Amino acid sequence: MMRRLGVTALGLRNGPHRVMVERDLEVPAADGVTLLADRYAPVDVERAPIVLVRSPYGRRGPFGLMCGQAFASQGFQAVVQSVRGGFGSGGVFEALDEREDGLATIAWLKDQPWFGGTFAMHGPSYLGYVQWAVAAEAGPALKALSMQVTASTFRDAVNVGGTFALESALIWVDLTARMKHSLSGITTGIMSPRRARRAALSGRPLAELDRLATGAQQRFFQELLVNGPDTPFWDRRDFSPTVSEVAAPVNMTGGWYDIFLPWQLKDYAALRAAGHRPYLTIGPWFHADQRMMRGSVGESVKWFRAHLLDDPSELRELPVRLFVTGAGEWREFPDWPVPGMREEHWHLRPGGALSPDAPPASEPDTYRYDPEHPTPFLGGPTLLGETRPSTDQRRLERRRDVLTYTSAVLDEDLEIIGPVTADLYVRSNREHTDFVVRLCDVTPDGESLNLCEGMRRLVPGTPEAGEDGVRRVAVELWPVGHRFRRGHRVRVQIASGAYPRVARNPGTGEPIGTATAMLTADQEVFHSPGRASAVVLPVVPPGGAH
């Protein structure tokens, strides 16, 4: 009864089945370490299909209710396991090293007398990553995957456009360093972002920030600082090459303000290219959004009924479901990118203008970036940050190190759904520097609300500079689904920092962990016929293509 009440308190629906629980089942890993799991089972269903959940955040409390009790009450068995090194499982937690333990757990599952021949996997974030770690090798007994706000690799989410995602990395190492008992998730979820922000704003070198935040040096954080996106460190932690080999049907849930969305959509594209038909839902959510978490359990139940119990009656007809911000409505589509989408170049123009029209001959705009006083980050994708995902940017736009380009007032609605990119022509007096591009919706009263953003770290030769030092820079922004309403304006911001979301670029080329010298960067952004900087918007017809 208490578990059923707990499920209700979390905003979830109980199913009709009474549930029994076996605690602390011992699962042998390949190296002899013992991992602990709890099994939730409907008492009136013999050898029901299994939902496997592997978590670094504990298997009791809200996680046990959400991932165990809720599924078992709907007629599935649920096995909720603590990964290596936490909450009673043996060994030392090795972040993102989950393939071997995951495959050992699946082998153990298949040997249990209550295994009925089929299983699925479920979970958000790290609990979704562990699914990709084993999905291509799990065998035909794996019948379905349901994952939220995750990706098959975190390589590029940690190194966004070659920058370093400082705040999210700090929050996560603090979170995992402190999660030792069932209630710790409640306190760390609140305190970890505050500790991370305080450490980041201390001005100390990056290699000292983990100690400032957590009280001790964290090996994983130190490894991230010295292993960029192109190092072997990431190769064994990157499962994107095997996504196309996954045969089990995949259900994906993402958020427009989630830190992993661009790479989740790359996984979707890989599945589609391999001939699969994954389901995709993207809502107006950030990474740890409880609205998304609650809704994803019900969506997973529908998915598992379809693929484990041969009951597709609750699946929607079209596989892609998107919430269009600005319009405030859900829409369904047959695919992503959505049919009918066309790319429109909106050009930066002199005088801070933005228009589909090509720019006239003009001098570049200039600003100076000072890493000692880095351009701040006000709102956008964060792991657990205290900033609101969509925040009025006017305070940021008043800074001298931020350029803005704004369209005329729209005389009709403009709807964009799809990937957003920027094509910039820039020059800097530093070979090592960053560019940040942000797309905003300006309301009739002047409020400037961020929709999506992207970063790009420039290093010598990448991209190549022309004889006069001008470089053409491609920036991938977050995907978007948004309607600019009639009477609103489109705005693009250009800056060279988003601190502490990403680490500041010292301008010296020194290793990011130990750099102490800070050099200002004088930046030029061009908008002339031969160097027509633009943001590329994914425009869909009025009302959208259904």
BELGILIN-V600978 format. One record per residue. N is the residue number from 1. NEAR is the number of other C-alpha atoms within 10 Angstrom. D_FIRST is the distance of its C-alpha to the first C-alpha in Angstrom with 1 decimal. Layout:
BEGIN
N_NEAR_D_FIRST ; N_NEAR_D_FIRST
END
This chain:
BEGIN
1_8_0.0 ; 2_7_3.8 ; 3_18_5.4 ; 4_18_5.1 ; 5_13_6.2 ; 6_19_8.5 ; 7_22_9.9 ; 8_15_10.7 ; 9_12_12.2 ; 10_14_14.4 ; 11_15_15.7 ; 12_20_14.6 ; 13_17_13.7 ; 14_19_10.8 ; 15_16_12.7 ; 16_11_12.6 ; 17_19_11.8 ; 18_18_9.2 ; 19_26_9.6 ; 20_16_11.2 ; 21_17_12.7 ; 22_11_16.2 ; 23_15_17.3 ; 24_17_20.9 ; 25_15_22.7 ; 26_16_26.4 ; 27_21_28.3 ; 28_17_32.1 ; 29_20_34.0 ; 30_13_37.6 ; 31_10_39.0 ; 32_10_37.0 ; 33_16_34.4 ; 34_20_30.9 ; 35_24_28.1 ; 36_21_24.4 ; 37_28_21.6 ; 38_21_18.0 ; 39_23_17.2 ; 40_27_14.1 ; 41_30_14.8 ; 42_24_13.9 ; 43_17_14.1 ; 44_12_16.5 ; 45_15_18.9 ; 46_14_21.5 ; 47_18_22.9 ; 48_23_21.5 ; 49_26_23.2 ; 50_29_22.3 ; 51_30_21.8 ; 52_27_23.3 ; 53_27_22.7 ; 54_28_25.1 ; 55_23_24.8 ; 56_20_26.8 ; 57_23_24.2 ; 58_26_21.6 ; 59_29_18.7 ; 60_20_15.9 ; 61_16_14.6 ; 62_20_15.1 ; 63_18_17.1 ; 64_24_14.5 ; 65_23_12.0 ; 66_23_15.0 ; 67_24_16.8 ; 68_29_14.3 ; 69_30_10.9 ; 70_28_12.6 ; 71_29_15.4 ; 72_31_13.7 ; 73_24_11.6 ; 74_20_15.2 ; 75_25_16.8 ; 76_30_18.2 ; 77_31_18.0 ; 78_31_17.9 ; 79_27_19.9 ; 80_27_19.7 ; 81_28_22.7 ; 82_23_24.3 ; 83_31_28.0 ; 84_25_30.8 ; 85_18_31.3 ; 86_23_27.9 ; 87_22_24.6 ; 88_17_25.9 ; 89_22_27.8 ; 90_18_31.4 ; 91_16_34.6 ; 92_11_35.4 ; 93_17_33.9 ; 94_12_36.6 ; 95_17_35.9 ; 96_17_36.3 ; 97_15_37.2 ; 98_21_34.4 ; 99_20_36.3 ; 100_13_36.9 ; 101_24_33.4 ; 102_22_31.9 ; 103_18_34.2 ; 104_16_33.5 ; 105_21_29.8 ; 106_18_30.4 ; 107_15_32.8 ; 108_15_30.3 ; 109_20_27.7 ; 110_15_30.3 ; 111_10_30.9 ; 112_10_27.4 ; 113_8_27.1 ; 114_15_23.9 ; 115_17_26.0 ; 116_16_26.8 ; 117_16_29.7 ; 118_20_28.4 ; 119_27_26.5 ; 120_26_26.3 ; 121_26_25.9 ; 122_26_24.2 ; 123_28_24.4 ; 124_25_26.5 ; 125_20_29.5 ; 126_22_29.9 ; 127_22_27.1 ; 128_24_29.4 ; 129_27_32.5 ; 130_29_31.3 ; 131_29_31.0 ; 132_26_34.7 ; 133_27_35.6 ; 134_21_34.9 ; 135_25_34.9 ; 136_19_38.5 ; 137_15_38.4 ; 138_19_35.0 ; 139_13_36.6 ; 140_12_36.0 ; 141_15_32.5 ; 142_24_31.4 ; 143_22_30.8 ; 144_24_29.5 ; 145_28_29.2 ; 146_26_27.4 ; 147_27_28.4 ; 148_30_28.5 ; 149_31_31.1 ; 150_30_32.8 ; 151_32_36.0 ; 152_24_37.6 ; 153_24_39.6 ; 154_23_39.4 ; 155_21_43.1 ; 156_19_44.2 ; 157_21_41.3 ; 158_23_42.3 ; 159_23_45.9 ; 160_20_46.0 ; 161_22_49.5 ; 162_19_50.6 ; 163_26_49.3 ; 164_26_46.6 ; 165_24_43.2 ; 166_24_43.2 ; 167_23_40.4 ; 168_24_37.7 ; 169_22_39.0 ; 170_25_38.9 ; 171_27_35.4 ; 172_19_34.1 ; 173_21_35.8 ; 174_26_34.6 ; 175_24_31.0 ; 176_19_31.1 ; 177_16_33.2 ; 178_16_30.6 ; 179_20_27.2 ; 180_17_26.5 ; 181_15_23.0 ; 182_16_19.7 ; 183_13_20.5 ; 184_16_24.0 ; 185_21_23.4 ; 186_12_22.8 ; 187_12_26.0 ; 188_21_28.1 ; 189_18_27.4 ; 190_14_29.1 ; 191_16_31.7 ; 192_24_32.9 ; 193_25_34.7 ; 194_17_36.3 ; 195_19_37.5 ; 196_27_38.8 ; 197_23_40.6 ; 198_14_42.2 ; 199_22_43.4 ; 200_24_44.8 ; 201_11_46.7 ; 202_12_48.3 ; 203_13_51.1 ; 204_15_51.0 ; 205_14_51.6 ; 206_24_48.6 ; 207_19_48.6 ; 208_19_47.8 ; 209_28_44.9 ; 210_25_42.2 ; 211_15_43.2 ; 212_17_43.4 ; 213_23_39.8 ; 214_21_38.0 ; 215_11_40.4 ; 216_13_41.6 ; 217_16_43.2 ; 218_19_40.9 ; 219_12_42.5 ; 220_15_40.8 ; 221_22_42.1 ; 222_16_45.5 ; 223_12_45.6 ; 224_20_44.8 ; 225_19_47.8 ; 226_15_50.2 ; 227_14_49.0 ; 228_19_49.8 ; 229_21_48.6 ; 230_12_51.5 ; 231_10_51.0 ; 232_10_49.9 ; 233_15_46.9 ; 234_18_45.2 ; 235_14_46.3 ; 236_12_43.9 ; 237_19_41.0 ; 238_19_42.0 ; 239_23_40.6 ; 240_20_42.2 ; 241_13_45.0 ; 242_18_42.5 ; 243_20_40.6 ; 244_18_43.0 ; 245_14_42.3 ; 246_20_38.6 ; 247_20_38.2 ; 248_20_34.5 ; 249_19_33.8 ; 250_20_32.8 ; 251_23_30.7 ; 252_26_31.6 ; 253_26_30.3 ; 254_30_32.5 ; 255_25_33.4 ; 256_29_36.9 ; 257_29_36.5 ; 258_26_35.0 ; 259_27_37.1 ; 260_28_36.9 ; 261_26_37.7 ; 262_21_41.3 ; 263_21_40.6 ; 264_25_37.5 ; 265_20_40.0 ; 266_15_42.5 ; 267_25_39.9 ; 268_24_39.5 ; 269_20_43.3 ; 270_18_43.6 ; 271_21_41.3 ; 272_15_43.2 ; 273_11_46.5 ; 274_13_45.3 ; 275_10_44.8 ; 276_17_41.0 ; 277_18_39.1 ; 278_20_36.2 ; 279_21_34.0 ; 280_25_34.4 ; 281_20_32.6 ; 282_24_33.9 ; 283_21_32.6 ; 284_21_33.7 ; 285_20_31.6 ; 286_27_32.3 ; 287_26_31.0 ; 288_18_27.7 ; 289_16_27.1 ; 290_13_23.4 ; 291_13_24.3 ; 292_21_25.5 ; 293_21_22.6 ; 294_15_20.0 ; 295_13_22.4 ; 296_24_23.2 ; 297_21_19.8 ; 298_16_20.3 ; 299_18_23.9 ; 300_25_23.2 ; 301_20_21.0 ; 302_19_24.1 ; 303_25_26.4 ; 304_29_24.7 ; 305_21_24.5 ; 306_17_28.2 ; 307_19_29.3 ; 308_22_27.0 ; 309_15_26.3 ; 310_10_29.7 ; 311_13_28.2 ; 312_14_30.0 ; 313_10_29.5 ; 314_12_27.5 ; 315_14_30.0 ; 316_12_32.4 ; 317_10_36.1 ; 318_14_37.6 ; 319_17_36.2 ; 320_22_36.9 ; 321_20_35.1 ; 322_24_36.4 ; 323_22_35.9 ; 324_22_39.3 ; 325_20_39.5 ; 326_14_42.1 ; 327_15_41.5 ; 328_11_37.8 ; 329_11_37.1 ; 330_13_35.5 ; 331_16_38.1 ; 332_19_38.0 ; 333_18_40.8 ; 334_17_41.8 ; 335_19_42.4 ; 336_19_42.8 ; 337_17_45.3 ; 338_18_45.2 ; 339_15_48.1 ; 340_13_50.9 ; 341_19_50.4 ; 342_17_53.7 ; 343_16_54.5 ; 344_15_56.5 ; 345_21_58.3 ; 346_23_58.1 ; 347_26_60.9 ; 348_29_61.2 ; 349_28_64.4 ; 350_18_66.7 ; 351_11_65.8 ; 352_15_62.1 ; 353_18_61.9 ; 354_24_59.7 ; 355_19_60.8 ; 356_15_61.0 ; 357_11_64.7 ; 358_18_66.4 ; 359_23_67.5 ; 360_13_71.1 ; 361_15_73.1 ; 362_13_71.7 ; 363_13_71.3 ; 364_17_68.0 ; 365_16_65.6 ; 366_17_65.1 ; 367_19_62.8 ; 368_16_62.4 ; 369_23_59.2 ; 370_20_59.0 ; 371_20_56.3 ; 372_14_56.8 ; 373_14_55.4 ; 374_20_53.2 ; 375_22_52.2 ; 376_17_48.6 ; 377_15_45.5 ; 378_21_44.0 ; 379_22_41.3 ; 380_24_40.3 ; 381_26_38.2 ; 382_23_36.5 ; 383_22_33.7 ; 384_22_32.0 ; 385_24_35.1 ; 386_13_35.0 ; 387_14_37.6 ; 388_14_36.5 ; 389_22_37.1 ; 390_19_39.7 ; 391_16_41.9 ; 392_18_45.2 ; 393_19_47.8 ; 394_14_50.8 ; 395_9_50.8 ; 396_18_51.1 ; 397_16_53.7 ; 398_11_56.0 ; 399_13_56.5 ; 400_13_59.8 ; 401_21_58.1 ; 402_20_56.3 ; 403_20_58.2 ; 404_20_56.9 ; 405_19_58.1 ; 406_20_57.2 ; 407_20_58.0 ; 408_13_59.6 ; 409_15_57.4 ; 410_14_56.0 ; 411_11_57.4 ; 412_12_54.7 ; 413_16_51.2 ; 414_19_51.0 ; 415_24_48.0 ; 416_26_47.4 ; 417_27_44.9 ; 418_20_45.3 ; 419_19_46.7 ; 420_22_48.8 ; 421_23_51.6 ; 422_25_54.5 ; 423_18_58.1 ; 424_25_59.8 ; 425_21_63.4 ; 426_22_63.4 ; 427_23_65.6 ; 428_20_64.9 ; 429_13_67.0 ; 430_19_64.3 ; 431_19_63.7 ; 432_20_60.3 ; 433_27_58.3 ; 434_26_55.3 ; 435_23_54.9 ; 436_22_51.8 ; 437_26_51.7 ; 438_21_49.2 ; 439_27_49.0 ; 440_24_48.2 ; 441_24_48.1 ; 442_24_50.3 ; 443_17_49.4 ; 444_13_52.2 ; 445_8_51.6 ; 446_12_52.1 ; 447_15_48.6 ; 448_24_48.5 ; 449_20_45.1 ; 450_22_44.7 ; 451_26_43.6 ; 452_22_44.2 ; 453_26_46.3 ; 454_21_47.8 ; 455_27_49.7 ; 456_21_52.6 ; 457_22_54.2 ; 458_23_57.9 ; 459_16_59.8 ; 460_12_63.4 ; 461_10_64.3 ; 462_13_60.9 ; 463_14_61.6 ; 464_14_65.4 ; 465_16_67.4 ; 466_10_70.5 ; 467_7_73.9 ; 468_7_73.2 ; 469_12_69.8 ; 470_19_67.8 ; 471_21_64.6 ; 472_19_62.7 ; 473_21_59.0 ; 474_19_56.1 ; 475_21_52.8 ; 476_22_49.5 ; 477_25_47.3 ; 478_26_43.6 ; 479_25_43.2 ; 480_28_42.7 ; 481_24_41.8 ; 482_23_43.3 ; 483_23_45.5 ; 484_21_48.2 ; 485_21_48.8 ; 486_14_52.3 ; 487_15_53.7 ; 488_24_51.8 ; 489_22_53.5 ; 490_23_52.8 ; 491_25_53.2 ; 492_25_53.5 ; 493_20_53.4 ; 494_21_55.3 ; 495_26_54.8 ; 496_28_54.9 ; 497_28_51.7 ; 498_23_48.1 ; 499_22_47.2 ; 500_22_44.9 ; 501_25_43.2 ; 502_22_46.0 ; 503_21_48.3 ; 504_27_51.7 ; 505_30_54.6 ; 506_24_57.2 ; 507_23_60.0 ; 508_17_61.5 ; 509_14_59.9 ; 510_13_58.8 ; 511_12_55.6 ; 512_20_52.8 ; 513_18_51.2 ; 514_14_54.4 ; 515_17_56.4 ; 516_15_57.7 ; 517_12_60.7 ; 518_15_59.9 ; 519_17_62.4 ; 520_19_62.4 ; 521_23_62.6 ; 522_16_64.8 ; 523_22_63.3 ; 524_18_65.0 ; 525_23_63.4 ; 526_26_65.8 ; 527_25_65.9 ; 528_20_69.2 ; 529_12_70.3 ; 530_11_70.4 ; 531_19_67.3 ; 532_22_65.0 ; 533_26_61.7 ; 534_25_58.9 ; 535_28_55.2 ; 536_20_54.3 ; 537_23_51.9 ; 538_23_50.1 ; 539_22_51.2 ; 540_22_49.8 ; 541_14_51.5 ; 542_12_50.7 ; 543_12_47.4 ; 544_19_46.6 ; 545_15_46.9 ; 546_12_44.0
END
